[in-house]
Every structure is written in structure tokens, then in C-alpha cells.
Amino acid sequence: MSSLRLAQVLLAVGGEDPGQARAPTRFFEEYGPALHAISRHNLFREQVLFRQHPLSCLLRLCDELQEWGRQRVNIEGMVKQLYLAIEGETPVDLGGRRLLSQMRVNLRGERRSSASGGCDTLEFTLAAGSAPHYVFQLDYRDPEVAEYDSALALLSKAYNLQHVDLTGPPREAGRRLRWCLAMRFPRPREYGDLTEYDIYAQFVRERATWLPGLMVRSDDPTDGGQGLLRLEPPSDARSPSAREPDSFAIVLQETANSAARAGWLTCDPGSVADSYLDFKRRYLRARR
């Protein structure tokens, strides 16, 4: 609906009649890609192809990177605080928490001044040796402090991105585009010698066999395997004594077999959130 409303506004601003049966061709040439991206950005089960709709692919990526600096609050606690504030008993304290501590990307930005007195430009280039592989490293805050679950955050992003196909135009056949979201989660102390991978793998075996298994990371963090969106386990999954953050990766690239990807995550991971959190509590309690 937001894309349709925006189209109406743009037509009206341009002096066109939004109620006419057919909008002008020039309008779709100028605004069509943006309107398509807005209309598809949260239809996660709809496939988008980079060679046809690059802006739609970029918007889905931006949606999954938007946690940067975003405040999270406990909704139930927020409602209670607002009620007490209305009654004049206490000031409002929403207790917001940020999920990310920092985000890094293998891009270099350079500001270029306009010689003609126009607007300055900011030009981005990939780090040497990485083209055309884009790596976004998301370093998260402590899950207990920021109030989120690492495995569910990982699965949610994978589900939202799994139908993004980065197959480029034929002229770029020799340059396979890849996006890698590397996610690093501090490991809660209550895990002891366990990793997030250990708990997730046990849950998949016992309660949710339809969820994907995690494959061992290769030396190349952008190597996702031919035609598949992949999740990769932490680099120290076989060294549980290490106190390094649990590291995962979601790799997007060309889709050799779109049917295989379409069935990779058949259900929104949010549907098992309560079950997973309950399993985790019981599993950790049993190992104490």
C-alpha cells in the first residue's frame, strides 16, 4: 500500500491525474524501480533478481542491516511505565537497548569536491582484492543486556534474505556478486563450555528437523557454495573452551537451483521462537 500511495503523490506532484487509467511511461522509467523495491521489501517469500531489480535487492539488504543504532524496548514494560506516568506516579523510563555495538564493511569512502561549485559527492570503492564480494560484519552486544536471542536473530535474517538472487546481467557472467553478512554474538556466561551452535544443533535434532543444519565455515568467509544461501557455524565450534564471540555468516550469491533455495527455510523462524527459548532454558538447566 505504501508504494501505491507514493505513486499517487508523485503523480500529483508531477501534475498528472492519479485517477487516470494509465500512468505515463516516463513516470515508470523514473520511479518504477523505487516503487517496485518498496512494494516487495517485506514480501520475503517473493524472489527478487538482481539483474532485473537491483534496487529491490539492495532494499532487502538494508532492511537487515538497519539494527545499527536502533533502540529496542520491552513492550510490556513500556506500557506499564507509560500508564504510571499518566497517573503521575513515576517518570517515563523506556529502558531502550541497542542490539549492535558496531558494523564494518569492506568499502572505502572518499569525499570528492565539485570543481563547478555543485554538490560534493561521496565515492565508495571495495577494498583491494575483495571485488565483487561485499562483507558486512555485524558485532552484536551481549544478548542478556540487549534482550535478544542470537540464534533467532540469525535465522530471522536468513529467512528474510533467502529469496534474494544475485545473478547479474549476462555481460557480468565472469564477476559473480556475493554478499556476506558476518554476525558475531557475545556468548552468555551461563553457556559454560557450550556455544550457540551446540544449543541450536541439539534443538534441530530433537524438535525442529525442518530447520537447516549449519555447515562448517571455509577459509573464505564469502564462499557459500554453488547456488545456496548458507548459514555457517562459529569458527570455534569445535573449541568450546574459547571465549571468542559466536560467529556466523549468511552468504548470498547467484542461485543455480532456485527451487532448492525456495524450500530451504519453509517456515518463518518466528513460529518456533517460544519453543526454542523454552528448549534453551531447559537444556542449560539440565547441564548445570
C-alpha distance (Angstrom), angle and dihedral (degrees) to the residues before:
residue distance angle dihedral
M1 . . .
S2 3.82 . .
S3 3.82 91.4 .
L4 3.81 91.8 50.0
R5 3.79 91.5 49.3
L6 3.79 91.2 48.2
A7 3.81 90.1 50.4
Q8 3.81 90.1 53.4
V9 3.81 91.8 50.1
L10 3.81 93.2 47.8
L11 3.79 92.0 48.9
A12 3.79 91.1 49.8
V13 3.81 92.9 47.9
G14 3.79 89.2 49.8
G15 3.78 91.4 54.3
E16 3.80 94.8 -107.5
D17 3.78 126.0 132.1
P18 3.86 107.7 -109.4
G19 3.79 89.0 -157.6
Q20 3.79 96.5 60.2
A21 3.78 116.9 114.6
R22 3.80 95.5 -120.6
A23 3.79 128.0 30.9
P24 3.83 117.5 -140.8
T25 3.80 118.1 -87.8
R26 3.81 91.4 -124.4
F27 3.79 89.8 58.9
F28 3.82 92.3 58.5
E29 3.80 91.6 43.9
E30 3.80 90.8 55.8
Y31 3.81 102.6 36.0
G32 3.81 105.1 16.2
P33 3.84 97.2 95.8
A34 3.82 92.4 49.9
L35 3.80 93.3 46.2
H36 3.81 91.0 48.7
A37 3.81 91.0 50.6
I38 3.81 92.6 50.6
S39 3.81 92.9 47.2
R40 3.82 92.8 50.8
H41 3.80 104.1 34.3
N42 3.83 96.2 100.1
L43 3.81 99.1 30.3
F44 3.78 91.1 99.3
R45 3.81 96.0 174.3
E46 3.82 90.5 57.2
Q47 3.79 114.9 91.8
V48 3.81 118.6 -129.7
L49 3.80 121.9 -164.0
F50 3.79 120.6 -147.0
R51 3.79 93.3 -146.8
Q52 3.81 90.6 56.9
H53 3.80 104.3 30.4
P54 3.83 111.4 17.0
L55 3.80 92.7 162.8
S56 3.82 91.0 55.9
C57 3.82 90.3 53.4
L58 3.81 91.4 48.2
L59 3.81 92.6 50.0
R60 3.81 91.7 52.8
L61 3.79 89.1 50.8
C62 3.82 91.6 49.3
D63 3.81 89.9 50.2
E64 3.80 89.4 58.5
L65 3.81 93.6 46.8
Q66 3.81 94.9 48.0
E67 3.82 95.7 97.2
W68 3.79 86.7 88.3
G69 3.80 105.4 120.3
R70 3.79 93.0 -13.1
Q71 3.80 116.0 144.8
R72 3.81 119.0 -131.4
V73 3.78 122.7 -160.2
N74 3.78 136.9 -172.8
I75 3.81 101.4 -108.5
E76 3.80 95.3 -155.6
G77 3.78 92.1 49.1
M78 3.80 91.5 45.3
V79 3.82 92.1 54.7
K80 3.82 90.4 49.9
Q81 3.81 92.1 49.0
L82 3.80 92.1 49.8
Y83 3.81 91.1 48.9
L84 3.81 91.5 51.5
A85 3.80 90.4 46.7
I86 3.82 90.8 53.4
E87 3.81 88.6 51.4
G88 3.80 88.6 51.9
E89 3.80 94.3 -121.2
T90 3.79 101.2 117.0
P91 3.82 141.1 2.8
V92 3.79 119.3 -102.1
D93 3.81 114.3 -92.0
L94 3.80 110.4 172.4
G95 3.80 93.6 -178.5
G96 3.80 95.5 -144.2
R97 3.79 119.8 -166.1
R98 3.78 130.1 -159.3
L99 3.79 117.6 -135.9
L100 3.81 99.5 -158.7
S101 3.77 127.6 56.9
Q102 3.81 93.2 -171.8
M103 3.79 145.1 -20.6
R104 3.79 126.2 -144.0
V105 3.78 130.8 -170.6
N106 3.79 132.6 -174.5
L107 3.82 92.1 -117.3
R108 3.77 130.1 109.9
G109 3.79 120.2 -148.9
E110 3.80 124.0 -152.5
R111 3.78 125.8 -176.1
R112 3.79 114.9 -136.7
S113 3.81 121.4 -163.8
S114 3.77 119.2 -139.9
A115 3.82 113.5 -115.6
S116 3.80 90.8 -155.3
G117 3.79 94.5 56.1
G118 3.80 94.4 -104.0
C119 3.79 128.6 125.2
D120 3.79 119.4 -45.5
T121 3.79 116.1 -118.4
L122 3.81 132.5 -142.3
E123 3.79 112.5 -142.1
F124 3.81 121.0 -161.9
T125 3.80 125.1 -159.2
L126 3.80 131.4 179.8
A127 3.78 118.9 -107.5
A128 3.78 112.9 -96.4
G129 3.80 114.1 -80.6
S130 3.81 96.5 13.4
A131 3.82 103.1 88.1
P132 2.93 125.5 155.3
H133 3.83 92.8 9.7
Y134 3.80 115.9 93.5
V135 3.81 116.3 -160.5
F136 3.82 120.8 -166.0
Q137 3.80 112.8 -171.2
L138 3.80 113.9 -160.4
D139 3.81 114.5 -165.6
Y140 3.81 109.7 -163.9
R141 3.79 130.4 -155.8
D142 3.79 123.5 -117.7
P143 3.85 108.0 -60.5
E144 3.80 92.0 -137.6
V145 3.80 93.3 52.9
A146 3.81 97.3 40.5
E147 3.83 92.4 40.4
Y148 3.80 103.4 -128.7
D149 3.81 136.5 113.1
S150 3.80 118.6 -115.4
A151 3.81 98.8 -146.6
L152 3.80 93.7 45.9
A153 3.81 91.5 48.5
L154 3.80 89.4 51.9
L155 3.82 94.7 47.5
S156 3.79 92.6 46.1
K157 3.80 92.3 56.9
A158 3.80 91.8 44.8
Y159 3.80 91.2 52.1
N160 3.80 92.5 48.2
L161 3.81 93.3 49.5
Q162 3.79 103.7 36.3
H163 3.81 94.9 96.9
V164 3.80 95.3 52.6
D165 3.81 106.7 111.6
L166 3.81 113.7 -163.3
T167 3.81 96.1 -166.7
G168 3.79 104.4 142.0
P169 3.81 131.8 -150.6
P170 3.84 117.6 -67.8
R171 3.81 92.1 -103.4
E172 3.84 88.7 62.0
A173 3.82 94.7 50.4
G174 3.80 91.8 120.6
R175 3.82 93.4 53.1
R176 3.80 109.2 64.0
L177 3.79 110.4 -161.2
R178 3.81 118.1 -138.8
W179 3.77 134.6 179.7
C180 3.78 119.6 -161.2
L181 3.80 122.5 -168.4
A182 3.80 105.9 -163.2
M183 3.83 109.5 -165.8
R184 3.82 122.2 -166.2
F185 3.81 119.4 -167.1
P186 3.83 124.7 -173.0
R187 3.79 109.4 -123.7
P188 3.84 115.0 -119.9
R189 3.80 114.5 -121.0
E190 3.80 91.6 -124.8
Y191 3.82 88.3 69.0
G192 3.80 90.3 73.1
D193 3.80 107.2 -177.1
L194 3.83 92.9 -9.7
T195 3.79 126.9 102.0
E196 3.80 128.5 -148.6
Y197 3.79 86.3 -108.2
D198 3.82 91.9 57.9
I199 3.80 92.9 53.7
Y200 3.79 94.1 44.1
A201 3.83 93.0 48.4
Q202 3.81 91.0 51.1
F203 3.80 91.3 50.0
V204 3.81 91.5 50.9
R205 3.80 91.2 50.9
E206 3.79 95.2 48.0
R207 3.79 107.2 31.4
A208 3.81 116.3 5.4
T209 3.78 112.8 36.0
W210 3.81 89.7 162.1
L211 3.81 91.0 69.3
P212 3.83 115.7 94.1
G213 3.77 121.9 -97.7
L214 3.79 115.7 -126.7
M215 3.79 118.0 -114.6
V216 3.79 124.9 -143.8
R217 3.77 115.1 -93.2
S218 3.78 118.2 -112.2
D219 3.79 124.6 -141.5
D220 3.81 88.7 -96.9
P221 3.84 107.9 68.6
T222 3.81 90.4 -158.8
D223 3.80 94.7 54.6
G224 3.78 103.7 107.9
G225 3.79 100.0 160.4
Q226 3.77 126.1 -107.0
G227 3.77 115.0 -48.5
L228 3.80 99.6 -15.8
L229 3.77 137.2 107.6
R230 3.77 102.9 -133.9
L231 3.76 138.0 -163.9
E232 3.77 114.7 -151.6
P233 3.82 127.8 -157.5
P234 3.79 124.9 -121.8
S235 3.77 116.2 -72.9
D236 3.81 89.8 -121.8
A237 3.83 95.6 47.8
R238 3.78 89.2 121.0
S239 3.83 92.9 44.6
P240 3.82 103.4 57.7
S241 3.79 93.2 168.3
A242 3.81 90.4 69.6
R243 3.80 114.3 99.5
E244 3.79 94.6 -151.4
P245 3.82 116.4 127.2
D246 3.80 117.0 -88.6
S247 3.81 105.0 -99.6
F248 3.80 124.6 -156.0
A249 3.78 134.2 168.2
I250 3.79 136.6 -153.2
V251 3.80 111.9 -157.8
L252 3.80 123.5 -162.7
Q253 3.77 123.5 -171.5
E254 3.78 141.9 128.6
T255 3.79 117.0 -27.1
A256 3.79 112.3 -130.2
N257 3.80 91.7 175.1
S258 3.80 111.1 28.0
A259 3.82 91.8 -180.0
A260 3.81 90.4 60.1
R261 3.79 92.2 51.6
A262 3.80 92.8 44.9
G263 3.80 90.0 62.4
W264 3.80 97.5 39.0
L265 3.82 97.4 98.8
T266 3.78 104.5 17.7
C267 3.80 96.7 178.1
D268 3.78 135.9 39.9
P269 3.84 105.8 -97.4
G270 3.80 87.4 -137.3
S271 3.80 87.2 75.9
V272 3.83 90.4 68.8
A273 3.80 97.3 38.8
D274 3.80 95.9 105.9
S275 3.79 91.9 44.2
Y276 3.80 92.3 49.3
L277 3.80 94.6 48.1
D278 3.81 90.7 47.9
F279 3.81 90.6 49.0
K280 3.80 91.4 49.1
R281 3.82 92.8 51.9
R282 3.79 92.3 49.2
Y283 3.80 93.6 43.7
L284 3.81 94.0 51.0
R285 3.83 91.7 45.0
A286 3.80 91.3 52.1
R287 3.82 92.1 52.8
R288 3.80 96.6 52.3
